[in-house]
Amino acid sequence: MKPSSSRIAKRVLASALAGLAFGALAQEQTIRIGLVAPMSGALAVSGKANQKGGQLAVDELNRQQLRIGGRRARFELMAEDDAGDPKQGTAAAQKLVDARVHGVVGHQTSGSAIPASRLYSEAGIPQVSPSVTAPRYTGQGFKTTFRIVAGDASIGDAIATHAVQRLRMKRFAIVDDRSSYGHGIAEEFAKAAVRVGGTIVGREHASDRSSDFSAILTAIKAQQPDAIFVGGMYAMAGPMLRQMKQLGLGAGMLGGDGICDNELLRLAGGAARDDQVFCAASGEIEDDREGRLRDFRKAYRQRFDMDPELVSLYSYDAVKLLADAMRRADSANPETYLPFLARTRDYAGLTGRISFDAKGDLLHPQLALYTFRHGVRAHLATVQMP
């Protein structure tokens, strides 16, 4: 029995549609962006904010329907949790290398990012950290390693200068958590504080998982410091503020970007006084002249039903920066677009203008100084570093 003309027409149509679908798929490429952050553990709040910022960037890129290498690009975020632990960070990095991601945003902490950077370098995968400040991160000579925040030296200098020259503080105690980040930024603060006329009256160490600082704070109280510099994260600084109040230690608290988070106040449990805590972080993100920051915050709230954290903006910029280098190179091949990423000049990110030096460090970083007032972080000033 011969098929009817209607059946033949249906088969022809089905075949044509299948061909069109195959052709559309052949014209699309998936670009995988890895992201590693502590999405569990003591730093989970900032780690999840990191992931959300990266996801918002990916969503936006997919709506733009960019064409790279003659094919439409579909971006995909592969997020991995390292809990802020170096061993888990290395395992996460190996997983992304095995998955052949096209670029990596992260890691969030210095202790995790530094050992992972060797794996990415060996695989030739560009890595842009939205938060690592330790000098060693970009000091290893890897061509694949970049950061879009200021380093410890700049942050330590900015907060020390502000404390001595503006706040009239002279005597400083230092507590660091022995991590790559905490110890490194504490060292830079100590050098800068002495250079601008301050005195280090005590130096103590804790673990980045410590929660009881009573013995350390009792020893510090006897030194009568004007302020305690915390080389660590908000997970340490918040409980420390609470215990400072319990011990009647009325000193101020200073720190870098690790404590510049509203989560600090929640962990302090109401113990923080207005204008007691001062910190420095990269960027001038309070400047909303073009409305881009306002639009970002609106989109973030709509997508996640919460306000963004500082790191959300940096992870957003890091994803968009990788995509921009791919667009300029007209290729998502890491080997091809890596030189374009290295030559980035004046990329207009939400966090400021981004240019890299030969090491992958941010050229001429801006630093924002903050305090905490009326239950929220408050912007004080912006410093342009040389």
N, C-alpha and C positions, 0 to 999 in steps of 0.2 A: 504494500500500500504506500503510495507516494505521500509525503508530507504536504499539508495544505500550504498555500501561499502565506497564510497568516502565521503558521508555525515557523516557516522559514524567516519571515520578517522579524519575529520575536527573537530567534536565534541570532540573527545578524545584529539586532539592537543590543542584545546581551553581550555579544562579543565586542561590539564597539564600546559599550560602557566599561567592560573589563579592561579594554585597552587604554581607555582614558584614565581609569583609576591607576593602572600600572604606570602610565606615563607621569601622572601627578606624583606618585610615590618616588619615581625615579628622579624627579625634579626637586625633591625635598631631602635635606640632610639633617640628622640629629647631632647637635653640638652639646656635649655633656660638660657641665661645669661642676667640679667637685667643691664641696665646702665642708670644712672641719671646724667644729666648735664644741665647747662643753655643754651639751644639752641635757646633762644629768649631773648630779652632784651639787656642790656649794655654789657653782657659778652658772647654774642652769638658766637663771633668769636672763642674764646677758647672752648666754649661748643661744637660747631660743630667739632672742631679739636679733642676733646675728643672722640666724637662718632666715628669719622672716624678711629682713632687709634684702638678702640675696634672692629670695623667692619673688619679692615684689619686682625686682629688676628683671628677672627671667620672664615674669608675666608680661611686663611692659615690652620687652624685646620681641616676644612672640606676637603681640598685637601689631607691632611695627612691620612684621613680615619682611625682615631684611633678606636680601639676596647676597650670598657670599660665594664666590667661585662659580657664579652662574646658576646656583640653586637656592631655593628658599631655605632659610635656616630656621629650624625648630630647636629652641634651647631647652635644656633639661637640667635641673639642679639635682645633683647627687650629694645629699647631706649626710655626714657621718659624725657620730658623737664620740669625743675622746675624753669626756669628763674632766678635761684639764690635766690629764695624766700623760706623761711622755711616752710610756709604753703603749697605751691605747692610741696615742696620736700616731706613732710609727705604724701600728697595725692598720689604722684607718688610711694612712698614706699609701701603704702597700696595696690595700684594696682598691683605691682610686687609680693607682698605677696599673694594676691588673685589668681594671675596667677600661683603660685607655682613654681617660678623660682628656679633654682638650685644654683645660686650664684648671687652676685651683684657687679658691678664695680661702685664705686661712694660712696657718692655724691661728686661733684667737690668742692663745697664750705663748709666751716666749719658750717656755720649757717644752712644749709640744711641737712648736713650729721649727725650732732649730734642728733637732735630729731628723724630722720629716723632710726638711729642705734638701738633704743629701739624696734622698730617694727620688724626689722630683727632679733634681739636677741630673742624676744618672739616667732618668727616663726622658729628659729633655722637655719636661712639662712646666710651663710658666706658673709661678706661684705668687699671688699678690695678697699680702696680709693686710687686713683692715685694722689691726690693733697692736701688732708686735713692735716693741720699742727697744729691745735689747740690742746693743751694738753688734754682738756676735752674729746675729741673724743675717745681716748683709755683709758682714766682715769676712765671710768664708770664701769669697771669690766666685760664688756660683752665678752664672749668667742668667739663671732662671728665677732668681729671688728678688722680689720687690716689696716695698711697703708704701702705704699712702698716709702714714702718720709720722709725726716727728719722733726722733730717737730719744733715748734716756738723757743724753747730755743736754739737749734743748729743753726738755721738760724740767730737769733738775735745776737748770740755770734760771728758768722763768719763775718757778715757785720760790726758790731761794731769794732771788732778787726782790720779788714782791714782798716776801715776809720781812726781810731786813729793811728795805728802803721805804716801803709803804706802811707796813704793819708795825714797824719799829720793834720787831722781835730780834733778840740777840742770842739767846741760849736755846739750843736744840738737842733733844734726845732723838735717837733713831731706833726703830724696830723694823727688822725685815724678816720675811718668811722663808729665807734661804732658797727661794726659787730663782730661776734665771732672771725673771722679770724683777722680782722684789729686791734681790740683792743688787742687781745692776743699777736700778734707779736710785736706790739708797746710796750707793757709792757716788753717783753723779751729783746727787743733792748735797752730800757731805762736802765734796770738793768745791761746789759752787758756793755753799753757805760760808765756808771759810774765806773764799776769795772775795766775797762782798762784805766781809766784816763780822760774820757770825762765829759762834763757838759751839762745837759739838761737846756736850757735857756728859753724854752717855750713849752707849751702843749696845743693843740687845737683839737677840734672835729668837724666832719662834718657828713653828712648822706652819706650812700653808693650810694645815688641817687643824690647827690649834683653836680652842675655844675658851680656854682659861688663861688669862693674862695677868692674874692678880699678883703673882710673884714678880713678874717683869715690871709691872706698873708701880709696885711698892718701891722697888729699887730706883725707878725713874723719879718718883715723887721726891725722894731725898735730894735729887740733883736740882730741883726747882727750875725746870725748863719753861721757857715761854711757849713752846710748842713741841709736839711729837711728830716726827715725820714717819709715816707708815709706808714701808717698802713692801707692798702687797696689794691685795684686792679688797673690795668692799666687804667680802665675806669675813675677813679678819678685822677690818676697821670698824664695822658696825658693832659687834660685840665688845670691842675694845672701848669704844665710846661709852657704852653702858657701864662697863666696869670702872672706867675713869670717874664717872659720876659717883658710883658707889664708894670709891676710895677717897672722894673729895679732892681729886686731882683736876684742877680747873684749867689746865693748859689747853692751848689750841691744838688742832690736828691739821697736818699738812700731808699732801700726797700727790701722786701723779694721776694719770687717766684711770688707773685701776680702782680708785675709790670715787671717781667722779660719776656716780650713779645714784639715782633716787632710791635704789634698793638699800643703800647705806642707811638711810633714815629709818626704814622699816626694821632693819636688823638692830639699830640702835635703840629701838623701843621707846622713843621719846626723850632719850637722854641728851641728844644733841641740842646745844643752844644755837640761836641765830648767830651767824658770823663766827662760829667756832671752828668750822672746817673750811679749809681752802685747798683747792686742787687745780691742776693744769691739765689740759687735754688738747689734742690737735684740732685745728680748724676754726673757722669763724662762722659756725653754722647758725648764729643768731641773726645774720644778715639776710633779710628776706626781700631785698629790693626787687627781684624779678618774680617773686611769688612762687618760685620753684619749690622752696622748702614748705610753704603752705600747702601746695598741691600734693607733695609727698606725704605730709602728715595726714591729709584728708584721705588719700588713697590707702595709706597704712591702716587708719582707723576703720575704713570701710571693709578692708580685706581681713583684718585680724581682730577687730573690736577692742583695740587698745592703742595707747600712744607708743611711738617708737622710742627706743633708747639711742644713745650716742652711737653705739656700734652698729645699729641698724642702717644709719646713713652711710657709714664707711663700707659695710659689706655691699650695700646697693651700688655705691660708686665703684667698688672693686669689680663686680660683675660687669657693669656697663663699660668699664675701662678695658677689660679683656675683649668684649664684643667690639669696641671701637678699634682696637688694634687689628682684630680679624677683618673688620670692614676695610680698614686702610690697606691691609695686605691682600685683600680679596681672597683670603684663604683661612680656614680653621685649622690647618696643619700647624702644630706647635712650632716646628722647625722653621716654617715660613713666616709666621706672624711674630715670633719672638723678637726679631730685630726691630720691628715696628713698635712693639710695646716698649722696648728699651729707649727708643727715640721719642717717646711721648713728651710733648711740650705744650703746656698751657691747656690741658684738657679741663673743660669747665665742669667740674663735679659739684655735687651738692655741698661737699665739705670744703670747697675752695679750688683753686687752680692747681692742677697736678702736673708736675714735670719730674723726671728722674735724673739723678746723676749717674756716673759710671758704675757705682756700686749697687744701684737700685733703690737708693734712698730718695726721699722727697726733697726736692730743691726748694730753698727758701720757705720752709714751713711756717704756718701761722699757728700760734698757740692761744687758746682761750683760757682765761682765768675765771674760776667759779668759786662761789661760796654756797652755803645752804641756808635758806632764809624762809621762814613761814612754811616750812614743810616741803619745800621744793628746791631744786638746784637753781641758782641765780647767776647770771652772767655778769662779770665785773669789768673785764677789759680784754682786749685782744693785742697780742704781741707779735710783731713780725720778726722772725729770726733771720740772721744773715745767711 
